[in-house]
Amino acid sequence: MCVTRVARVLSIQGSNAKVQFLDTGVVDEVDVSMVQAKKDSYVEVFADQAIGRITKKEAEFKLDLRLQMNRARGVTA
């Protein structure tokens, strides 16, 4: 099963963006060439590639859903 992660865009330089993943707070760089990302927008990330831009409300919903799934499986992160 492939699962995307939700991140907030901190900055953009060319086709790369520095993002902060909502589930862990980790800051990393991802490729945003497939989406129209802007600073402070939210993106779904799979394999270091932003594959979609989403609203803040969608990002919060997906984060909550991920945390619920992790709790159900006994995962703390």
mmCIF file of the N, C-alpha and C atoms, coordinates in Angstrom:
data_MODEL
# 
_entry.id   MODEL 
# 
loop_
_atom_site.group_PDB 
_atom_site.id 
_atom_site.type_symbol 
_atom_site.label_atom_id 
_atom_site.label_alt_id 
_atom_site.label_comp_id 
_atom_site.label_asym_id 
_atom_site.label_entity_id 
_atom_site.label_seq_id 
_atom_site.pdbx_PDB_ins_code 
_atom_site.Cartn_x 
_atom_site.Cartn_y 
_atom_site.Cartn_z 
_atom_site.occupancy 
_atom_site.B_iso_or_equiv 
_atom_site.pdbx_formal_charge 
_atom_site.auth_seq_id 
_atom_site.auth_comp_id 
_atom_site.auth_asym_id 
_atom_site.auth_atom_id 
_atom_site.pdbx_PDB_model_num 
ATOM 1   N N  . MET A 1 1  ? 0.838  -1.166 0.000   1.00 0.00 ? 1  MET A N  1 
ATOM 2   C CA . MET A 1 1  ? 0.000  0.000  0.000   1.00 0.00 ? 1  MET A CA 1 
ATOM 3   C C  . MET A 1 1  ? 0.891  1.240  0.000   1.00 0.00 ? 1  MET A C  1 
ATOM 4   N N  . CYS A 1 2  ? 0.563  2.204  -0.814  1.00 0.00 ? 2  CYS A N  1 
ATOM 5   C CA . CYS A 1 2  ? 1.304  3.462  -0.889  1.00 0.00 ? 2  CYS A CA 1 
ATOM 6   C C  . CYS A 1 2  ? 0.572  4.514  -0.067  1.00 0.00 ? 2  CYS A C  1 
ATOM 7   N N  . VAL A 1 3  ? 1.300  5.170  0.805   1.00 0.00 ? 3  VAL A N  1 
ATOM 8   C CA . VAL A 1 3  ? 0.703  6.191  1.654   1.00 0.00 ? 3  VAL A CA 1 
ATOM 9   C C  . VAL A 1 3  ? 1.461  7.497  1.465   1.00 0.00 ? 3  VAL A C  1 
ATOM 10  N N  . THR A 1 4  ? 0.711  8.557  1.213   1.00 0.00 ? 4  THR A N  1 
ATOM 11  C CA . THR A 1 4  ? 1.346  9.869  1.082   1.00 0.00 ? 4  THR A CA 1 
ATOM 12  C C  . THR A 1 4  ? 1.475  10.505 2.460   1.00 0.00 ? 4  THR A C  1 
ATOM 13  N N  . ARG A 1 5  ? 2.358  11.471 2.535   1.00 0.00 ? 5  ARG A N  1 
ATOM 14  C CA . ARG A 1 5  ? 2.515  12.253 3.756   1.00 0.00 ? 5  ARG A CA 1 
ATOM 15  C C  . ARG A 1 5  ? 2.172  13.697 3.427   1.00 0.00 ? 5  ARG A C  1 
ATOM 16  N N  . VAL A 1 6  ? 1.701  14.409 4.424   1.00 0.00 ? 6  VAL A N  1 
ATOM 17  C CA . VAL A 1 6  ? 1.288  15.788 4.240   1.00 0.00 ? 6  VAL A CA 1 
ATOM 18  C C  . VAL A 1 6  ? 2.372  16.712 4.799   1.00 0.00 ? 6  VAL A C  1 
ATOM 19  N N  . ALA A 1 7  ? 2.687  17.755 4.035   1.00 0.00 ? 7  ALA A N  1 
ATOM 20  C CA . ALA A 1 7  ? 3.725  18.690 4.453   1.00 0.00 ? 7  ALA A CA 1 
ATOM 21  C C  . ALA A 1 7  ? 3.324  20.121 4.119   1.00 0.00 ? 7  ALA A C  1 
ATOM 22  N N  . ARG A 1 8  ? 3.885  21.053 4.895   1.00 0.00 ? 8  ARG A N  1 
ATOM 23  C CA . ARG A 1 8  ? 3.693  22.482 4.637   1.00 0.00 ? 8  ARG A CA 1 
ATOM 24  C C  . ARG A 1 8  ? 4.957  23.008 3.980   1.00 0.00 ? 8  ARG A C  1 
ATOM 25  N N  . VAL A 1 9  ? 4.784  23.777 2.919   1.00 0.00 ? 9  VAL A N  1 
ATOM 26  C CA . VAL A 1 9  ? 5.919  24.321 2.182   1.00 0.00 ? 9  VAL A CA 1 
ATOM 27  C C  . VAL A 1 9  ? 6.493  25.513 2.953   1.00 0.00 ? 9  VAL A C  1 
ATOM 28  N N  . LEU A 1 10 ? 7.791  25.428 3.260   1.00 0.00 ? 10 LEU A N  1 
ATOM 29  C CA . LEU A 1 10 ? 8.479  26.501 3.982   1.00 0.00 ? 10 LEU A CA 1 
ATOM 30  C C  . LEU A 1 10 ? 9.146  27.478 3.026   1.00 0.00 ? 10 LEU A C  1 
ATOM 31  N N  . SER A 1 11 ? 9.743  26.951 1.960   1.00 0.00 ? 11 SER A N  1 
ATOM 32  C CA . SER A 1 11 ? 10.399 27.801 0.963   1.00 0.00 ? 11 SER A CA 1 
ATOM 33  C C  . SER A 1 11 ? 10.547 27.018 -0.332  1.00 0.00 ? 11 SER A C  1 
ATOM 34  N N  . ILE A 1 12 ? 10.715 27.749 -1.425  1.00 0.00 ? 12 ILE A N  1 
ATOM 35  C CA . ILE A 1 12 ? 10.860 27.119 -2.744  1.00 0.00 ? 12 ILE A CA 1 
ATOM 36  C C  . ILE A 1 12 ? 12.071 27.718 -3.434  1.00 0.00 ? 12 ILE A C  1 
ATOM 37  N N  . GLN A 1 13 ? 12.855 26.837 -4.039  1.00 0.00 ? 13 GLN A N  1 
ATOM 38  C CA . GLN A 1 13 ? 13.984 27.276 -4.847  1.00 0.00 ? 13 GLN A CA 1 
ATOM 39  C C  . GLN A 1 13 ? 14.008 26.401 -6.095  1.00 0.00 ? 13 GLN A C  1 
ATOM 40  N N  . GLY A 1 14 ? 13.633 26.993 -7.223  1.00 0.00 ? 14 GLY A N  1 
ATOM 41  C CA . GLY A 1 14 ? 13.552 26.227 -8.465  1.00 0.00 ? 14 GLY A CA 1 
ATOM 42  C C  . GLY A 1 14 ? 12.436 25.197 -8.380  1.00 0.00 ? 14 GLY A C  1 
ATOM 43  N N  . SER A 1 15 ? 12.767 23.939 -8.670  1.00 0.00 ? 15 SER A N  1 
ATOM 44  C CA . SER A 1 15 ? 11.761 22.876 -8.615  1.00 0.00 ? 15 SER A CA 1 
ATOM 45  C C  . SER A 1 15 ? 11.800 22.117 -7.293  1.00 0.00 ? 15 SER A C  1 
ATOM 46  N N  . ASN A 1 16 ? 12.568 22.601 -6.334  1.00 0.00 ? 16 ASN A N  1 
ATOM 47  C CA . ASN A 1 16 ? 12.642 21.968 -5.019  1.00 0.00 ? 16 ASN A CA 1 
ATOM 48  C C  . ASN A 1 16 ? 12.060 22.880 -3.955  1.00 0.00 ? 16 ASN A C  1 
ATOM 49  N N  . ALA A 1 17 ? 11.511 22.258 -2.930  1.00 0.00 ? 17 ALA A N  1 
ATOM 50  C CA . ALA A 1 17 ? 10.956 23.019 -1.818  1.00 0.00 ? 17 ALA A CA 1 
ATOM 51  C C  . ALA A 1 17 ? 11.406 22.406 -0.507  1.00 0.00 ? 17 ALA A C  1 
ATOM 52  N N  . LYS A 1 18 ? 11.621 23.263 0.461   1.00 0.00 ? 18 LYS A N  1 
ATOM 53  C CA . LYS A 1 18 ? 11.870 22.808 1.824   1.00 0.00 ? 18 LYS A CA 1 
ATOM 54  C C  . LYS A 1 18 ? 10.487 22.708 2.465   1.00 0.00 ? 18 LYS A C  1 
ATOM 55  N N  . VAL A 1 19 ? 10.167 21.529 3.000   1.00 0.00 ? 19 VAL A N  1 
ATOM 56  C CA . VAL A 1 19 ? 8.849  21.299 3.590   1.00 0.00 ? 19 VAL A CA 1 
ATOM 57  C C  . VAL A 1 19 ? 9.000  20.775 5.012   1.00 0.00 ? 19 VAL A C  1 
ATOM 58  N N  . GLN A 1 20 ? 7.932  20.966 5.797   1.00 0.00 ? 20 GLN A N  1 
ATOM 59  C CA . GLN A 1 20 ? 7.872  20.391 7.128   1.00 0.00 ? 20 GLN A CA 1 
ATOM 60  C C  . GLN A 1 20 ? 6.719  19.400 7.156   1.00 0.00 ? 20 GLN A C  1 
ATOM 61  N N  . PHE A 1 21 ? 7.043  18.140 7.436   1.00 0.00 ? 21 PHE A N  1 
ATOM 62  C CA . PHE A 1 21 ? 6.021  17.101 7.493   1.00 0.00 ? 21 PHE A CA 1 
ATOM 63  C C  . PHE A 1 21 ? 5.188  17.282 8.759   1.00 0.00 ? 21 PHE A C  1 
ATOM 64  N N  . LEU A 1 22 ? 3.871  17.261 8.604   1.00 0.00 ? 22 LEU A N  1 
ATOM 65  C CA . LEU A 1 22 ? 2.984  17.532 9.728   1.00 0.00 ? 22 LEU A CA 1 
ATOM 66  C C  . LEU A 1 22 ? 2.994  16.422 10.761  1.00 0.00 ? 22 LEU A C  1 
ATOM 67  N N  . ASP A 1 23 ? 3.227  15.181 10.348  1.00 0.00 ? 23 ASP A N  1 
ATOM 68  C CA . ASP A 1 23 ? 3.157  14.073 11.298  1.00 0.00 ? 23 ASP A CA 1 
ATOM 69  C C  . ASP A 1 23 ? 4.370  13.984 12.212  1.00 0.00 ? 23 ASP A C  1 
ATOM 70  N N  . THR A 1 24 ? 5.534  14.438 11.765  1.00 0.00 ? 24 THR A N  1 
ATOM 71  C CA . THR A 1 24 ? 6.750  14.304 12.564  1.00 0.00 ? 24 THR A CA 1 
ATOM 72  C C  . THR A 1 24 ? 7.433  15.632 12.863  1.00 0.00 ? 24 THR A C  1 
ATOM 73  N N  . GLY A 1 25 ? 7.117  16.665 12.102  1.00 0.00 ? 25 GLY A N  1 
ATOM 74  C CA . GLY A 1 25 ? 7.790  17.942 12.259  1.00 0.00 ? 25 GLY A CA 1 
ATOM 75  C C  . GLY A 1 25 ? 9.141  18.012 11.557  1.00 0.00 ? 25 GLY A C  1 
ATOM 76  N N  . VAL A 1 26 ? 9.531  16.921 10.911  1.00 0.00 ? 26 VAL A N  1 
ATOM 77  C CA . VAL A 1 26 ? 10.818 16.860 10.222  1.00 0.00 ? 26 VAL A CA 1 
ATOM 78  C C  . VAL A 1 26 ? 10.799 17.780 9.005   1.00 0.00 ? 26 VAL A C  1 
ATOM 79  N N  . VAL A 1 27 ? 11.896 18.496 8.814   1.00 0.00 ? 27 VAL A N  1 
ATOM 80  C CA . VAL A 1 27 ? 12.051 19.375 7.651   1.00 0.00 ? 27 VAL A CA 1 
ATOM 81  C C  . VAL A 1 27 ? 12.921 18.649 6.625   1.00 0.00 ? 27 VAL A C  1 
ATOM 82  N N  . ASP A 1 28 ? 12.470 18.614 5.375   1.00 0.00 ? 28 ASP A N  1 
ATOM 83  C CA . ASP A 1 28 ? 13.201 17.923 4.317   1.00 0.00 ? 28 ASP A CA 1 
ATOM 84  C C  . ASP A 1 28 ? 12.954 18.657 3.003   1.00 0.00 ? 28 ASP A C  1 
ATOM 85  N N  . GLU A 1 29 ? 13.688 18.268 1.987   1.00 0.00 ? 29 GLU A N  1 
ATOM 86  C CA . GLU A 1 29 ? 13.536 18.869 0.665   1.00 0.00 ? 29 GLU A CA 1 
ATOM 87  C C  . GLU A 1 29 ? 12.827 17.881 -0.256  1.00 0.00 ? 29 GLU A C  1 
ATOM 88  N N  . VAL A 1 30 ? 11.862 18.380 -1.026  1.00 0.00 ? 30 VAL A N  1 
ATOM 89  C CA . VAL A 1 30 ? 11.130 17.541 -1.971  1.00 0.00 ? 30 VAL A CA 1 
ATOM 90  C C  . VAL A 1 30 ? 11.036 18.244 -3.316  1.00 0.00 ? 30 VAL A C  1 
ATOM 91  N N  . ASP A 1 31 ? 10.779 17.475 -4.339  1.00 0.00 ? 31 ASP A N  1 
ATOM 92  C CA . ASP A 1 31 ? 10.591 17.992 -5.695  1.00 0.00 ? 31 ASP A CA 1 
ATOM 93  C C  . ASP A 1 31 ? 9.140  18.447 -5.837  1.00 0.00 ? 31 ASP A C  1 
ATOM 94  N N  . VAL A 1 32 ? 8.936  19.684 -6.247  1.00 0.00 ? 32 VAL A N  1 
ATOM 95  C CA . VAL A 1 32 ? 7.580  20.218 -6.415  1.00 0.00 ? 32 VAL A CA 1 
ATOM 96  C C  . VAL A 1 32 ? 7.273  20.538 -7.876  1.00 0.00 ? 32 VAL A C  1 
ATOM 97  N N  . SER A 1 33 ? 8.010  19.962 -8.793  1.00 0.00 ? 33 SER A N  1 
ATOM 98  C CA . SER A 1 33 ? 7.835  20.294 -10.210 1.00 0.00 ? 33 SER A CA 1 
ATOM 99  C C  . SER A 1 33 ? 6.480  19.860 -10.773 1.00 0.00 ? 33 SER A C  1 
ATOM 100 N N  . MET A 1 34 ? 5.786  18.930 -10.123 1.00 0.00 ? 34 MET A N  1 
ATOM 101 C CA . MET A 1 34 ? 4.488  18.460 -10.628 1.00 0.00 ? 34 MET A CA 1 
ATOM 102 C C  . MET A 1 34 ? 3.305  19.248 -10.086 1.00 0.00 ? 34 MET A C  1 
ATOM 103 N N  . VAL A 1 35 ? 3.534  20.149 -9.118  1.00 0.00 ? 35 VAL A N  1 
ATOM 104 C CA . VAL A 1 35 ? 2.432  20.901 -8.507  1.00 0.00 ? 35 VAL A CA 1 
ATOM 105 C C  . VAL A 1 35 ? 2.756  22.386 -8.501  1.00 0.00 ? 35 VAL A C  1 
ATOM 106 N N  . GLN A 1 36 ? 1.735  23.191 -8.331  1.00 0.00 ? 36 GLN A N  1 
ATOM 107 C CA . GLN A 1 36 ? 1.929  24.643 -8.228  1.00 0.00 ? 36 GLN A CA 1 
ATOM 108 C C  . GLN A 1 36 ? 2.003  25.012 -6.752  1.00 0.00 ? 36 GLN A C  1 
ATOM 109 N N  . ALA A 1 37 ? 3.126  24.672 -6.145  1.00 0.00 ? 37 ALA A N  1 
ATOM 110 C CA . ALA A 1 37 ? 3.310  24.929 -4.718  1.00 0.00 ? 37 ALA A CA 1 
ATOM 111 C C  . ALA A 1 37 ? 3.691  26.381 -4.485  1.00 0.00 ? 37 ALA A C  1 
ATOM 112 N N  . LYS A 1 38 ? 3.255  26.895 -3.367  1.00 0.00 ? 38 LYS A N  1 
ATOM 113 C CA . LYS A 1 38 ? 3.597  28.241 -2.934  1.00 0.00 ? 38 LYS A CA 1 
ATOM 114 C C  . LYS A 1 38 ? 4.030  28.156 -1.473  1.00 0.00 ? 38 LYS A C  1 
ATOM 115 N N  . LYS A 1 39 ? 4.784  29.146 -1.024  1.00 0.00 ? 39 LYS A N  1 
ATOM 116 C CA . LYS A 1 39 ? 5.174  29.185 0.382   1.00 0.00 ? 39 LYS A CA 1 
ATOM 117 C C  . LYS A 1 39 ? 3.918  29.149 1.243   1.00 0.00 ? 39 LYS A C  1 
ATOM 118 N N  . ASP A 1 40 ? 3.952  28.347 2.286   1.00 0.00 ? 40 ASP A N  1 
ATOM 119 C CA . ASP A 1 40 ? 2.857  28.145 3.242   1.00 0.00 ? 40 ASP A CA 1 
ATOM 120 C C  . ASP A 1 40 ? 1.682  27.337 2.686   1.00 0.00 ? 40 ASP A C  1 
ATOM 121 N N  . SER A 1 41 ? 1.808  26.783 1.471   1.00 0.00 ? 41 SER A N  1 
ATOM 122 C CA . SER A 1 41 ? 0.765  25.882 0.980   1.00 0.00 ? 41 SER A CA 1 
ATOM 123 C C  . SER A 1 41 ? 1.047  24.472 1.512   1.00 0.00 ? 41 SER A C  1 
ATOM 124 N N  . TYR A 1 42 ? 0.096  23.586 1.332   1.00 0.00 ? 42 TYR A N  1 
ATOM 125 C CA . TYR A 1 42 ? 0.217  22.208 1.801   1.00 0.00 ? 42 TYR A CA 1 
ATOM 126 C C  . TYR A 1 42 ? 0.259  21.284 0.602   1.00 0.00 ? 42 TYR A C  1 
ATOM 127 N N  . VAL A 1 43 ? 1.111  20.262 0.696   1.00 0.00 ? 43 VAL A N  1 
ATOM 128 C CA . VAL A 1 43 ? 1.264  19.305 -0.397  1.00 0.00 ? 43 VAL A CA 1 
ATOM 129 C C  . VAL A 1 43 ? 1.249  17.888 0.145   1.00 0.00 ? 43 VAL A C  1 
ATOM 130 N N  . GLU A 1 44 ? 0.842  16.961 -0.718  1.00 0.00 ? 44 GLU A N  1 
ATOM 131 C CA . GLU A 1 44 ? 0.957  15.537 -0.423  1.00 0.00 ? 44 GLU A CA 1 
ATOM 132 C C  . GLU A 1 44 ? 2.245  15.055 -1.059  1.00 0.00 ? 44 GLU A C  1 
ATOM 133 N N  . VAL A 1 45 ? 3.034  14.289 -0.298  1.00 0.00 ? 45 VAL A N  1 
ATOM 134 C CA . VAL A 1 45 ? 4.353  13.860 -0.746  1.00 0.00 ? 45 VAL A CA 1 
ATOM 135 C C  . VAL A 1 45 ? 4.415  12.340 -0.778  1.00 0.00 ? 45 VAL A C  1 
ATOM 136 N N  . PHE A 1 46 ? 4.966  11.838 -1.872  1.00 0.00 ? 46 PHE A N  1 
ATOM 137 C CA . PHE A 1 46 ? 5.246  10.406 -1.994  1.00 0.00 ? 46 PHE A CA 1 
ATOM 138 C C  . PHE A 1 46 ? 6.625  10.270 -2.621  1.00 0.00 ? 46 PHE A C  1 
ATOM 139 N N  . ALA A 1 47 ? 7.507  9.541  -1.958  1.00 0.00 ? 47 ALA A N  1 
ATOM 140 C CA . ALA A 1 47 ? 8.864  9.283  -2.457  1.00 0.00 ? 47 ALA A CA 1 
ATOM 141 C C  . ALA A 1 47 ? 9.596  10.574 -2.830  1.00 0.00 ? 47 ALA A C  1 
ATOM 142 N N  . ASP A 1 48 ? 9.594  11.533 -1.917  1.00 0.00 ? 48 ASP A N  1 
ATOM 143 C CA . ASP A 1 48 ? 10.286 12.817 -2.096  1.00 0.00 ? 48 ASP A CA 1 
ATOM 144 C C  . ASP A 1 48 ? 9.770  13.629 -3.281  1.00 0.00 ? 48 ASP A C  1 
ATOM 145 N N  . GLN A 1 49 ? 8.544  13.378 -3.702  1.00 0.00 ? 49 GLN A N  1 
ATOM 146 C CA . GLN A 1 49 ? 7.919  14.097 -4.813  1.00 0.00 ? 49 GLN A CA 1 
ATOM 147 C C  . GLN A 1 49 ? 6.562  14.611 -4.352  1.00 0.00 ? 49 GLN A C  1 
ATOM 148 N N  . ALA A 1 50 ? 6.339  15.911 -4.437  1.00 0.00 ? 50 ALA A N  1 
ATOM 149 C CA . ALA A 1 50 ? 5.012  16.455 -4.150  1.00 0.00 ? 50 ALA A CA 1 
ATOM 150 C C  . ALA A 1 50 ? 4.097  16.056 -5.302  1.00 0.00 ? 50 ALA A C  1 
ATOM 151 N N  . ILE A 1 51 ? 3.005  15.380 -4.976  1.00 0.00 ? 51 ILE A N  1 
ATOM 152 C CA . ILE A 1 51 ? 2.124  14.880 -6.038  1.00 0.00 ? 51 ILE A CA 1 
ATOM 153 C C  . ILE A 1 51 ? 0.783  15.601 -6.072  1.00 0.00 ? 51 ILE A C  1 
ATOM 154 N N  . GLY A 1 52 ? 0.544  16.482 -5.116  1.00 0.00 ? 52 GLY A N  1 
ATOM 155 C CA . GLY A 1 52 ? -0.702 17.225 -5.121  1.00 0.00 ? 52 GLY A CA 1 
ATOM 156 C C  . GLY A 1 52 ? -0.673 18.348 -4.108  1.00 0.00 ? 52 GLY A C  1 
ATOM 157 N N  . ARG A 1 53 ? -1.391 19.421 -4.418  1.00 0.00 ? 53 ARG A N  1 
ATOM 158 C CA . ARG A 1 53 ? -1.537 20.530 -3.487  1.00 0.00 ? 53 ARG A CA 1 
ATOM 159 C C  . ARG A 1 53 ? -2.909 20.415 -2.856  1.00 0.00 ? 53 ARG A C  1 
ATOM 160 N N  . ILE A 1 54 ? -2.985 20.605 -1.536  1.00 0.00 ? 54 ILE A N  1 
ATOM 161 C CA . ILE A 1 54 ? -4.247 20.459 -0.818  1.00 0.00 ? 54 ILE A CA 1 
ATOM 162 C C  . ILE A 1 54 ? -4.461 21.664 0.087   1.00 0.00 ? 54 ILE A C  1 
ATOM 163 N N  . THR A 1 55 ? -5.683 21.814 0.571   1.00 0.00 ? 55 THR A N  1 
ATOM 164 C CA . THR A 1 55 ? -6.001 22.913 1.481   1.00 0.00 ? 55 THR A CA 1 
ATOM 165 C C  . THR A 1 55 ? -5.520 22.585 2.888   1.00 0.00 ? 55 THR A C  1 
ATOM 166 N N  . LYS A 1 56 ? -5.466 23.602 3.733   1.00 0.00 ? 56 LYS A N  1 
ATOM 167 C CA . LYS A 1 56 ? -5.084 23.387 5.127   1.00 0.00 ? 56 LYS A CA 1 
ATOM 168 C C  . LYS A 1 56 ? -6.076 22.450 5.808   1.00 0.00 ? 56 LYS A C  1 
ATOM 169 N N  . LYS A 1 57 ? -7.361 22.604 5.508   1.00 0.00 ? 57 LYS A N  1 
ATOM 170 C CA . LYS A 1 57 ? -8.393 21.750 6.110   1.00 0.00 ? 57 LYS A CA 1 
ATOM 171 C C  . LYS A 1 57 ? -8.183 20.288 5.693   1.00 0.00 ? 57 LYS A C  1 
ATOM 172 N N  . GLU A 1 58 ? -7.877 20.053 4.415   1.00 0.00 ? 58 GLU A N  1 
ATOM 173 C CA . GLU A 1 58 ? -7.598 18.688 3.951   1.00 0.00 ? 58 GLU A CA 1 
ATOM 174 C C  . GLU A 1 58 ? -6.347 18.134 4.621   1.00 0.00 ? 58 GLU A C  1 
ATOM 175 N N  . ALA A 1 59 ? -5.334 18.982 4.784   1.00 0.00 ? 59 ALA A N  1 
ATOM 176 C CA . ALA A 1 59 ? -4.090 18.553 5.424   1.00 0.00 ? 59 ALA A CA 1 
ATOM 177 C C  . ALA A 1 59 ? -4.341 18.127 6.865   1.00 0.00 ? 59 ALA A C  1 
ATOM 178 N N  . GLU A 1 60 ? -5.122 18.914 7.589   1.00 0.00 ? 60 GLU A N  1 
ATOM 179 C CA . GLU A 1 60 ? -5.440 18.581 8.979   1.00 0.00 ? 60 GLU A CA 1 
ATOM 180 C C  . GLU A 1 60 ? -6.239 17.291 9.061   1.00 0.00 ? 60 GLU A C  1 
ATOM 181 N N  . PHE A 1 61 ? -7.201 17.107 8.144   1.00 0.00 ? 61 PHE A N  1 
ATOM 182 C CA . PHE A 1 61 ? -7.994 15.880 8.123   1.00 0.00 ? 61 PHE A CA 1 
ATOM 183 C C  . PHE A 1 61 ? -7.108 14.660 7.868   1.00 0.00 ? 61 PHE A C  1 
ATOM 184 N N  . LYS A 1 62 ? -6.227 14.755 6.868   1.00 0.00 ? 62 LYS A N  1 
ATOM 185 C CA . LYS A 1 62 ? -5.346 13.628 6.533   1.00 0.00 ? 62 LYS A CA 1 
ATOM 186 C C  . LYS A 1 62 ? -4.380 13.323 7.666   1.00 0.00 ? 62 LYS A C  1 
ATOM 187 N N  . LEU A 1 63 ? -3.892 14.360 8.346   1.00 0.00 ? 63 LEU A N  1 
ATOM 188 C CA . LEU A 1 63 ? -3.012 14.143 9.489   1.00 0.00 ? 63 LEU A CA 1 
ATOM 189 C C  . LEU A 1 63 ? -3.755 13.424 10.598  1.00 0.00 ? 63 LEU A C  1 
ATOM 190 N N  . ASP A 1 64 ? -4.967 13.874 10.908  1.00 0.00 ? 64 ASP A N  1 
ATOM 191 C CA . ASP A 1 64 ? -5.771 13.230 11.944  1.00 0.00 ? 64 ASP A CA 1 
ATOM 192 C C  . ASP A 1 64 ? -6.050 11.772 11.588  1.00 0.00 ? 64 ASP A C  1 
ATOM 193 N N  . LEU A 1 65 ? -6.384 11.509 10.342  1.00 0.00 ? 65 LEU A N  1 
ATOM 194 C CA . LEU A 1 65 ? -6.647 10.143 9.895   1.00 0.00 ? 65 LEU A CA 1 
ATOM 195 C C  . LEU A 1 65 ? -5.410 9.267  10.046  1.00 0.00 ? 65 LEU A C  1 
ATOM 196 N N  . ARG A 1 66 ? -4.249 9.803  9.673   1.00 0.00 ? 66 ARG A N  1 
ATOM 197 C CA . ARG A 1 66 ? -2.990 9.052  9.797   1.00 0.00 ? 66 ARG A CA 1 
ATOM 198 C C  . ARG A 1 66 ? -2.696 8.734  11.262  1.00 0.00 ? 66 ARG A C  1 
ATOM 199 N N  . LEU A 1 67 ? -2.897 9.711  12.148  1.00 0.00 ? 67 LEU A N  1 
ATOM 200 C CA . LEU A 1 67 ? -2.646 9.486  13.574  1.00 0.00 ? 67 LEU A CA 1 
ATOM 201 C C  . LEU A 1 67 ? -3.605 8.441  14.141  1.00 0.00 ? 67 LEU A C  1 
ATOM 202 N N  . GLN A 1 68 ? -4.864 8.464  13.714  1.00 0.00 ? 68 GLN A N  1 
ATOM 203 C CA . GLN A 1 68 ? -5.830 7.457  14.157  1.00 0.00 ? 68 GLN A CA 1 
ATOM 204 C C  . GLN A 1 68 ? -5.421 6.059  13.693  1.00 0.00 ? 68 GLN A C  1 
ATOM 205 N N  . MET A 1 69 ? -4.958 5.954  12.427  1.00 0.00 ? 69 MET A N  1 
ATOM 206 C CA . MET A 1 69 ? -4.519 4.654  11.907  1.00 0.00 ? 69 MET A CA 1 
ATOM 207 C C  . MET A 1 69 ? -3.314 4.154  12.689  1.00 0.00 ? 69 MET A C  1 
ATOM 208 N N  . ASN A 1 70 ? -2.386 5.049  12.994  1.00 0.00 ? 70 ASN A N  1 
ATOM 209 C CA . ASN A 1 70 ? -1.197 4.653  13.756  1.00 0.00 ? 70 ASN A CA 1 
ATOM 210 C C  . ASN A 1 70 ? -1.573 4.173  15.149  1.00 0.00 ? 70 ASN A C  1 
ATOM 211 N N  . ARG A 1 71 ? -2.501 4.873  15.824  1.00 0.00 ? 71 ARG A N  1 
ATOM 212 C CA . ARG A 1 71 ? -2.928 4.448  17.141  1.00 0.00 ? 71 ARG A CA 1 
ATOM 213 C C  . ARG A 1 71 ? -3.584 3.076  17.083  1.00 0.00 ? 71 ARG A C  1 
ATOM 214 N N  . ALA A 1 72 ? -4.396 2.841  16.071  1.00 0.00 ? 72 ALA A N  1 
ATOM 215 C CA . ALA A 1 72 ? -5.069 1.548  15.920  1.00 0.00 ? 72 ALA A CA 1 
ATOM 216 C C  . ALA A 1 72 ? -4.062 0.418  15.721  1.00 0.00 ? 72 ALA A C  1 
ATOM 217 N N  . ARG A 1 73 ? -2.948 0.732  15.089  1.00 0.00 ? 73 ARG A N  1 
ATOM 218 C CA . ARG A 1 73 ? -1.898 -0.283 14.857  1.00 0.00 ? 73 ARG A CA 1 
ATOM 219 C C  . ARG A 1 73 ? -0.895 -0.338 15.998  1.00 0.00 ? 73 ARG A C  1 
ATOM 220 N N  . GLY A 1 74 ? -1.027 0.566  16.975  1.00 0.00 ? 74 GLY A N  1 
ATOM 221 C CA . GLY A 1 74 ? -0.092 0.574  18.096  1.00 0.00 ? 74 GLY A CA 1 
ATOM 222 C C  . GLY A 1 74 ? 1.202  1.298  17.820  1.00 0.00 ? 74 GLY A C  1 
ATOM 223 N N  . VAL A 1 75 ? 1.211  2.155  16.776  1.00 0.00 ? 75 VAL A N  1 
ATOM 224 C CA . VAL A 1 75 ? 2.395  2.924  16.425  1.00 0.00 ? 75 VAL A CA 1 
ATOM 225 C C  . VAL A 1 75 ? 2.288  4.293  17.073  1.00 0.00 ? 75 VAL A C  1 
ATOM 226 N N  . THR A 1 76 ? 3.371  4.781  17.671  1.00 0.00 ? 76 THR A N  1 
ATOM 227 C CA . THR A 1 76 ? 3.302  6.061  18.382  1.00 0.00 ? 76 THR A CA 1 
ATOM 228 C C  . THR A 1 76 ? 3.688  7.252  17.533  1.00 0.00 ? 76 THR A C  1 
ATOM 229 N N  . ALA A 1 77 ? 4.409  7.058  16.433  1.00 0.00 ? 77 ALA A N  1 
ATOM 230 C CA . ALA A 1 77 ? 4.846  8.197  15.622  1.00 0.00 ? 77 ALA A CA 1 
ATOM 231 C C  . ALA A 1 77 ? 3.905  8.483  14.498  1.00 0.00 ? 77 ALA A C  1 
# 
